[in-house]
Amino acid sequence: MAAETRTAGAADVLRADGLAKRYGDRDAVADLTLAVGTGRAFGLLGPNGAGKTTSVRLLTGLLPASAGRVELFGETLGPGNASRLRARVGVQTDTELYATLSARENLRIWGDLFDVDRRRLPGRIDEVLEMLGLASRADSLVGEFSKGMRQKLAVARAVLHEPELLFLDEPTADLDPEAAADLVDYLRSLIRAGGTTVVLCTHQLHGLEALCDDLGILVDGRLVATGPVDDLLAARWPTPGFRLEVGGDPAAAARTIAAAGGAPVLESDGALTVALPTEDRVPALVAALVAAGVPVHAVVPLRPTITDYYFATVDDAAARREEARA
Ligand SMILES: Nc1ncnc2c1ncn2[C@@H]1O[C@H](COP(=O)(O)OP(=O)(O)OP(=O)(O)O)[C@@H](O)[C@H]1O
């Protein structure tokens, strides 16, 4: 049975149940079952070809599923309600932008399509262009835009009608570091202050902790891990780890730590890492090292990140695949 993300205390804005897409004899997505609560940010991660884009297209009803069901805002998505439900959703990758029109004109068309109040639309367009850092290029033709500017405009277009649920596919891929940080800040404000629910596909793992509440990791079309970020990290690394930077012979320091009941790992840079049942054990360990004449230069808590979790999970999946082949 597929794992399921549960976000306690929040109504589910999006649910998928056994969602699948087959192309010939290949499963692009298989048995996708998840739930995303109101105001949560769900990071959908996975290697190239894992099925992220296909999943987003299935979840937004842009692609017919081979099997399974999608629920948006508590209603099963179907031909009878798709356009009404999709009006409450923003999708960054919905369609191409019009290259022969300006940024402002592109947004005006989109605003009309999504029934943004005509009187409010000009002000709202200025607002989103400002928020996405495009105000000074509002009247430039999109065909003259750089890749990063087009990407910002696609996000501006997706948020224009103030959707309750926002799907983003690699929104920072073509942005410079400063623009990427600004976009993450903006998304965070939408989620934290505006209560928007976000589903984000990305390969940019660094700093995702600042944005994502929940994760799903897709490998070969299957969700191999899903849940709240904190729970996933705590389940995989239940004991706190520490990095000890010591002087003298690290092997001698390792023996002292082992004698004190720890299980040190000697890193290639000469530092030692050790997992301890609780932080309370650190002072006794340092005291044992000092008593043995080992100078302790630093004790740094190791906090596993989403990047660590991603690589560990993808490696596990690869190992399972190898085992199954053997
Ligand atoms: N129209 C299609 N016809 C046949 N196969 C397809 C089609 N679209 C996607 N696929 C296959 O489905 C799988 C998942 O593709 P998808 O684009 O969803 O992956 P992804 O995780 O978004 O990849 P990336 O990170 O590279 O963008 C791939 O094996 C891909 O070749």
The ligand as an SDF file (V2000), in Angstrom:
LIG
                    3D

 31 33  0  0  0  0  0  0  0  0999 V2000
    4.0110   12.0060  -23.2240 N   0  0  0  0  0  0  0  0  0  0  0  0
    4.7780   11.0200  -22.7900 C   0  0  0  0  0  0  0  0  0  0  0  0
    4.9160    9.8700  -23.4780 N   0  0  0  0  0  0  0  0  0  0  0  0
    5.6860    8.8690  -23.0190 C   0  0  0  0  0  0  0  0  0  0  0  0
    6.3770    8.8980  -21.8580 N   0  0  0  0  0  0  0  0  0  0  0  0
    6.2860   10.0130  -21.1370 C   0  0  0  0  0  0  0  0  0  0  0  0
    5.4900   11.1250  -21.5400 C   0  0  0  0  0  0  0  0  0  0  0  0
    5.5980   12.0850  -20.5900 N   0  0  0  0  0  0  0  0  0  0  0  0
    6.4180   11.6080  -19.6400 C   0  0  0  0  0  0  0  0  0  0  0  0
    6.8300   10.3590  -19.9650 N   0  0  0  0  0  0  0  0  0  0  0  0
    7.7330    9.4970  -19.1740 C   0  0  0  0  0  0  0  0  0  0  0  0
    7.2640    9.4990  -17.8450 O   0  0  0  0  0  0  0  0  0  0  0  0
    8.3650    9.4820  -16.9340 C   0  0  0  0  0  0  0  0  0  0  0  0
    8.2190   10.6260  -15.9530 C   0  0  0  0  0  0  0  0  0  0  0  0
    8.4120   11.8590  -16.6210 O   0  0  0  0  0  0  0  0  0  0  0  0
    8.2580   13.2530  -15.8820 P   0  0  0  0  0  0  0  0  0  0  0  0
    8.4340   14.3180  -16.9140 O   0  0  0  0  0  0  0  0  0  0  0  0
    7.0060   13.2540  -15.1050 O   0  0  0  0  0  0  0  0  0  0  0  0
    9.4910   13.2120  -14.8780 O   0  0  0  0  0  0  0  0  0  0  0  0
   10.0710   14.3580  -13.9410 P   0  0  0  0  0  0  0  0  0  0  0  0
   10.2360   13.7620  -12.5980 O   0  0  0  0  0  0  0  0  0  0  0  0
    9.2550   15.5810  -14.0470 O   0  0  0  0  0  0  0  0  0  0  0  0
   11.4930   14.5730  -14.6050 O   0  0  0  0  0  0  0  0  0  0  0  0
   12.4700   15.8700  -14.6480 P   0  0  0  0  0  0  0  0  0  0  0  0
   12.9880   16.0650  -13.2670 O   0  0  0  0  0  0  0  0  0  0  0  0
   13.5430   15.3910  -15.5890 O   0  0  0  0  0  0  0  0  0  0  0  0
   11.6770   17.0120  -15.1910 O   0  0  0  0  0  0  0  0  0  0  0  0
    9.6240    9.5170  -17.7910 C   0  0  0  0  0  0  0  0  0  0  0  0
   10.0920    8.1920  -17.9450 O   0  0  0  0  0  0  0  0  0  0  0  0
    9.1380   10.0560  -19.1100 C   0  0  0  0  0  0  0  0  0  0  0  0
    9.9130    9.5610  -20.1880 O   0  0  0  0  0  0  0  0  0  0  0  0
  1  2  1  0
  2  3  1  0
  2  7  2  0
  3  4  2  0
  4  5  1  0
  5  6  2  0
  6  7  1  0
  6 10  1  0
  7  8  1  0
  8  9  2  0
  9 10  1  0
 10 11  1  0
 11 12  1  0
 11 30  1  0
 12 13  1  0
 13 14  1  0
 13 28  1  0
 14 15  1  0
 15 16  1  0
 16 17  2  0
 16 18  1  0
 16 19  1  0
 19 20  1  0
 20 21  2  0
 20 22  1  0
 20 23  1  0
 23 24  1  0
 24 25  2  0
 24 26  1  0
 24 27  1  0
 28 29  1  0
 28 30  1  0
 30 31  1  0
M  END
$$$$
